[in-house]
């Protein structure tokens, strides 16, 4: 792959060459800094100061030229507007055509300006990333936050492009009035639903869409799906929407929804079904987990199959799921636990979630890909809630001929009918994208890099860890290739096997996958053993279990709304990551049955804390995973989405196996025995997060002060929340940040690790905040 420096040189507009970011010079300067620090002729403080000043100069050069060009375009549009007004008094078809072409010429120049902004934005992100990797700083976070929040920010001009938006609006309005609407007094503002069919405006809108952020909530949901966007196209690239078919997208989302319903519809009745076939109640763990076991293998072959087709894998998935549910339903009358398990294995072999993800990432246009990704997550959450709720409604018992229909078999019959109807709908409505387009390799630019670009624009997020591998990147500015990351086609190719994919995992990515394994394990234990535990301790019926599980599922979207729209604007991902892990750990600890009688309040409240915290943790974890994972894992069969799916599926398999194994010790010990591994894995993930993801001392101090000072836009986000809750959440995360800072100080200064020393330092630094937390909780309660 061609290095960015060479790509920048090739794509530069010749007459604007001196106004682009001087990427080559800045690479040389970074190399010089490294050499000077190594020999001791320069200290790090001066390096930061000098590099900040150099960046400020580069950004000022870009912004001043950008403003100048915006003014020129605005002046040209104003002059054309005068001609437009004159034509309204004396319409002339030939002059109208000429004026329309003049507007389109302005549009072409505006498109060039948009790509000028794009290339400079990518260059800024890349040089900041290179600086962070070389010196182990979180300089990007410091630089972006200090510049973006300043009232005279020039960085905002590069990433928010407000002036360009005004020029786009003026150009679109005038072209709309000239196109097939001569003599009409309507405008795009009067009828915004009427589309403007003009190739120039379409290209401009596509470029603006690539530069413009989607809402935080959609972005947060999309990160759950691990479906990311590719980098921006060149000026000459055509935005191809021909592969997109709305009904095909809807069918993929319906597949996701039905599969999640299929997964969880049996949970409330799996223990009863097992007992009716002569097995122990805890065999429900194997029954539920059989689907996950098969999914470990199906994810791989479906991911590979989606390289060639989307329609055939979905058809195969529907047929296999139909057969699997039929076997699940018939196992009762055949009185065979093996038919039941084989049926669930068939259901797992029909998991086409890899195809659903791939269709969205490959075939959905960029302008709606974020919404489609959010729809994928919403469909999963809705299916998770509807599954147990539907099981609660299927409380009946009758026979037709020799077939039994009761609460145990009806989930199988209902899902078999649903998959049969889905197969008919799929056969009639799905449109396969062109084969030659599907077989084209994914663009070599990294999806991960685009997410990092979004993070730079937000100014609040950055990758967690600087790996030793990244530090080996070739820093020679005289070379046109970027070292280990961008040196050749072979080094940039996708992973070709699970082993090669594993070799690409940095310690930071491994920690993220461990966290994902932990949260999926904890959630699976909670959900899968709920029917056995609640029946043993509380005597709950199937309907009660179904209502409890459905209520848990219904919390997913509200929690994502709160986190995606509010909390993610107030705190960094790493703070939410650690806080969520701690809350999951608290939920697990509260779930143990020790000495005192086990109550419904204890079980429900601890389960709710654990489940909600795990949902928050999943979104934050996948957000960070998408940014620390190498670009080579963003495409191909063995991609990052597959690895995260495999980690989560293996966690479910292990959890369900643990439930069944613990059943041999008796139902009285089932709860504590299954919770113990959850606790150990959770503690291990917290330790791993602290070890591999602890920010530098300077970065922690900066974040600590930034939370105290609350920048303007964060205050506005917090203002939309109930103030009592916002204060409590803020104080809690502030305490976590303060504790992390103390541990980090001790770690790097070689101080005493005595727990009393840590507590003394913590109280010294945060006594005011501790008291404030108590007061806030008291105020909220009373």
Beta strands, then each sheet from edge to edge (+ up, - down):
strand 1: 398-400
strand 2: 403-405
sheet 1: 1+ 2-
end
